[in-house]
Amino acid sequence: MKMEEKEEITKQEFEVLFNIEFMNITDPKTISSRLEISEKEAENILKKLEQKGLIKIEYRENKACSSQLTSKGSEVYENDKYLNWKLELGY
């Protein structure tokens, strides 16, 4: 029996997913400049999303260098409940 996933994400977390999936912006430095947050804050959001199983982060020299959505992340990204956020971001 499959449990229904009820995990919510914040608008800022969705913005990061949007940038990874739609804009192909996958590194913390570029994400931080797009969202106008610190690079450290961008890294923290990426880590949270990875802990939730929504993205996979690739590391080089112990530093996050790129990321991509997992199948679970794609399901969240495609969920219609986030359509308004997508449209606000220019989807």
Order of alpha helices (4+ residues) and beta strands (2+ residues): alpha-alpha-alpha-beta-beta-alpha-alpha
